């Protein structure tokens, strides 16, 4: 008597692998064709790779944009850095402001914030407190670049060496007796020479 077998969960498929549903085949025995994995079309793989590259590029661009527009942390280079109180500086003093990558100098006309980057080739210029002075403010102290010998006075004016111009400036803000420096490459003041009009006097 013929029986109708309908394809489903419990009945073998007509196109199933050899051995499925055959009498005499032990349960769990290897089945021909059963080990074949799912084949992924090459077009789909390429599509996944293309979208992955696009998302990676967009993520990098988004990170750069956020880093550019995000406000800089106060007290670090690229932001507003506190140098101290006006009363803490005597005329002729030069203070290293490491967080701001600059020196704050007190000259008779007021205050200057000199970026420690040499205008010649970008070396860090140290302040030499014991070297002979190159200005009339004090008897000792000058900036001396160790790379190529450029020498600057307390105003950042180039006195000797290959540097093409004076040391660059950062703007200074004095509020309530506190001296703060607006640091960062985007705020730097490039000057062709040093004169009294480029000072930031005490307010």
Backbone torsions as a table, in degrees:
resi	resn	phi	psi	omega
1	UNK	NA	128.6	-178.1
2	UNK	-77.7	140.3	177.0
3	UNK	-120.1	142.1	178.5
4	UNK	-90.8	117.1	175.2
5	UNK	-100.7	121.4	178.2
6	UNK	-96.9	137.2	-178.4
7	UNK	-67.9	129.0	-179.6
8	UNK	-166.2	-155.9	-177.0
9	UNK	-70.6	-30.4	-171.8
10	UNK	-109.2	-5.4	-179.7
11	UNK	-113.1	141.4	179.9
12	UNK	-66.9	148.8	177.3
13	UNK	-82.1	149.5	-178.8
14	UNK	-61.8	-30.6	-178.6
15	UNK	-102.8	19.1	-178.1
16	UNK	-68.2	166.8	-179.1
17	UNK	-63.0	152.5	-180.0
18	UNK	-60.1	131.6	178.9
19	UNK	105.2	-17.4	179.4
20	UNK	-75.5	119.8	178.6
21	UNK	82.6	-3.4	179.0
22	UNK	-74.2	138.4	177.5
23	UNK	-66.7	145.0	179.0
24	UNK	88.0	-2.7	177.8
25	UNK	-91.8	119.9	-177.0
26	UNK	-67.9	150.0	177.7
27	UNK	-66.9	132.2	179.6
28	UNK	88.3	-0.6	178.8
29	UNK	-70.9	153.0	178.5
30	UNK	-58.5	138.9	-178.2
31	UNK	-117.4	130.7	-179.6
32	UNK	-62.7	128.3	177.3
33	UNK	85.8	-6.0	-176.3
34	UNK	-77.3	-17.1	-176.9
35	UNK	-90.3	1.7	-179.5
36	UNK	-71.0	131.9	179.2
37	UNK	-86.1	178.0	179.8
38	UNK	-77.6	130.0	179.6
39	UNK	-89.2	125.3	179.6
40	UNK	-100.5	125.1	-178.6
41	UNK	-61.2	144.3	179.8
42	UNK	-60.3	-35.5	179.8
43	UNK	-61.1	-39.2	179.5
44	UNK	-67.9	-39.0	178.4
45	UNK	-63.0	-44.3	177.8
46	UNK	-62.7	-37.6	178.8
47	UNK	-64.1	-44.0	177.5
48	UNK	-60.0	-43.6	-179.4
49	UNK	-63.7	-40.9	179.7
50	UNK	-63.5	-46.1	179.0
51	UNK	-64.9	-34.8	177.6
52	UNK	-63.1	-42.7	178.2
53	UNK	-65.3	-42.0	179.7
54	UNK	-61.1	-45.1	-179.6
55	UNK	-66.3	-35.2	177.8
56	UNK	-64.3	-45.7	179.6
57	UNK	-63.3	-43.3	179.1
58	UNK	-63.4	-37.7	178.4
59	UNK	-65.3	-40.8	178.1
60	UNK	-66.3	-41.1	178.4
61	UNK	-64.3	-39.4	178.8
62	UNK	-64.6	-40.2	178.7
63	UNK	-63.3	-42.2	177.9
64	UNK	-64.1	-40.4	-179.0
65	UNK	-65.1	-44.6	-179.9
66	UNK	-63.9	-41.1	178.7
67	UNK	-63.8	-30.0	-178.7
68	UNK	-76.5	-42.4	-174.4
69	UNK	-90.6	-15.4	-177.4
70	UNK	-69.6	134.4	-178.6
71	UNK	-60.4	137.8	178.8
72	UNK	-72.6	145.9	-179.8
73	UNK	-68.6	133.4	178.5
74	UNK	-66.9	135.4	179.0
75	UNK	96.1	3.5	179.4
76	UNK	-128.4	160.8	-179.6
77	UNK	-59.0	132.5	-173.4
78	UNK	102.2	-6.6	179.3
79	UNK	-132.2	-163.8	-179.3
80	UNK	-88.0	120.2	-176.4
81	UNK	-115.2	130.7	179.5
82	UNK	-80.8	127.9	-180.0
83	UNK	-96.3	-23.2	-178.7
84	UNK	137.7	-171.1	178.8
85	UNK	-89.8	151.0	178.7
86	UNK	-57.0	-39.3	-177.9
87	UNK	-66.7	-16.5	-179.7
88	UNK	-77.6	-12.9	-176.1
89	UNK	-108.7	129.5	169.6
90	UNK	-101.1	155.2	178.1
91	UNK	-58.3	127.5	-177.7
92	UNK	101.2	-12.5	-179.9
93	UNK	-71.9	145.5	175.1
94	UNK	-131.8	121.2	-176.8
95	UNK	-117.1	129.8	175.2
96	UNK	-77.3	124.0	176.5
97	UNK	-109.7	86.8	-171.3
98	UNK	-61.7	-39.7	-179.7
99	UNK	-62.2	-30.4	-178.5
100	UNK	-97.8	0.3	-179.7
101	UNK	54.3	45.6	-177.4
102	UNK	-154.4	173.7	173.8
103	UNK	-117.9	137.2	173.8
104	UNK	-104.0	119.1	-178.0
105	UNK	-114.6	142.4	177.0
106	UNK	-106.7	112.9	178.9
107	UNK	-113.1	167.3	-178.6
108	UNK	-55.4	-30.3	-178.6
109	UNK	-80.7	-16.4	-177.8
110	UNK	149.0	-135.7	-176.4
111	UNK	-119.1	150.1	173.2
112	UNK	-133.3	142.6	171.9
113	UNK	-115.9	107.3	-175.6
114	UNK	-99.8	121.1	175.5
115	UNK	-63.7	133.1	-175.5
116	UNK	-75.9	1.4	179.6
117	UNK	-82.3	122.6	-179.0
118	UNK	-68.3	131.1	179.5
119	UNK	-65.5	-11.7	-178.2
120	UNK	-73.1	-70.9	-179.1
121	UNK	-130.6	12.8	173.2
122	UNK	89.4	10.9	177.7
123	UNK	-68.7	155.2	175.8
124	UNK	-79.3	124.3	-175.8
125	UNK	-94.4	120.4	177.5
126	UNK	-87.2	155.3	173.7
127	UNK	-91.1	125.9	179.8
128	UNK	-106.6	97.0	-174.2
129	UNK	-68.2	-23.8	-176.2
130	UNK	-97.3	-7.0	178.3
131	UNK	-73.5	158.2	177.7
132	UNK	-60.3	141.7	-178.3
133	UNK	-74.2	149.9	176.9
134	UNK	-109.6	11.3	178.6
135	UNK	-136.6	174.2	-177.2
136	UNK	-93.5	6.3	-176.0
137	UNK	-75.9	-41.3	-179.4
138	UNK	-145.4	166.2	-176.1
139	UNK	-84.1	-16.3	-177.6
140	UNK	-140.4	153.5	175.9
141	UNK	111.2	127.9	176.5
142	UNK	-163.6	165.4	174.3
143	UNK	-94.5	131.1	-177.2
144	UNK	-134.7	110.3	-179.6
145	UNK	-73.6	125.6	-177.0
146	UNK	-77.7	-12.6	-174.7
147	UNK	-77.3	-52.0	-175.7
148	UNK	-134.6	12.3	169.8
149	UNK	83.1	16.3	176.7
150	UNK	-67.7	136.5	-177.2
151	UNK	-120.7	136.2	-178.1
152	UNK	-130.7	152.0	175.7
153	UNK	-92.6	-168.4	-177.0
154	UNK	-66.1	-21.2	177.3
155	UNK	-83.7	-6.6	-174.2
156	UNK	83.2	7.5	-180.0
157	UNK	-71.4	134.5	178.0
158	UNK	-72.0	126.4	-179.0
159	UNK	-106.7	-39.6	-179.7
160	UNK	-153.3	156.4	177.0
161	UNK	107.2	179.9	-172.6
162	UNK	-85.0	-3.8	-178.3
163	UNK	-58.8	136.1	-174.7
164	UNK	-81.0	-11.9	-175.7
165	UNK	-160.7	172.6	176.9
166	UNK	-64.7	169.0	175.6
167	UNK	-64.2	144.0	-179.1
168	UNK	-73.9	157.9	-176.8
169	UNK	-113.3	153.7	166.1
170	UNK	-111.6	143.5	176.7
171	UNK	-62.7	146.3	179.1
172	UNK	-116.4	138.8	176.1
173	UNK	-119.8	127.4	177.5
174	UNK	-117.9	114.7	-178.9
175	UNK	-135.2	128.2	178.3
176	UNK	59.9	29.3	179.6
177	UNK	82.8	4.9	-179.9
178	UNK	-106.5	133.3	-179.7
179	UNK	-96.6	122.8	177.1
180	UNK	-126.5	148.5	-177.4
181	UNK	-117.6	129.1	176.0
182	UNK	-88.7	100.7	-172.5
183	UNK	-95.7	169.0	176.3
184	UNK	121.9	149.1	-179.1
185	UNK	-60.6	-26.9	-177.4
186	UNK	-79.1	-14.4	-178.8
187	UNK	-105.5	-3.2	-173.1
188	UNK	-64.4	143.7	177.7
189	UNK	-106.8	113.3	178.3
190	UNK	-92.7	128.2	-176.8
191	UNK	-124.7	145.9	179.6
192	UNK	-82.1	-25.0	178.5
193	UNK	-156.9	172.3	-179.6
194	UNK	-108.9	129.2	174.2
195	UNK	-150.0	174.7	-173.8
196	UNK	-68.2	-18.5	179.9
197	UNK	-75.2	-11.2	-177.6
198	UNK	-101.5	11.2	177.9
199	UNK	-84.5	163.9	175.3
200	UNK	-117.4	89.0	-170.9
201	UNK	-70.2	161.2	176.1
202	UNK	-64.0	134.1	-179.2
203	UNK	-96.9	NA	NA
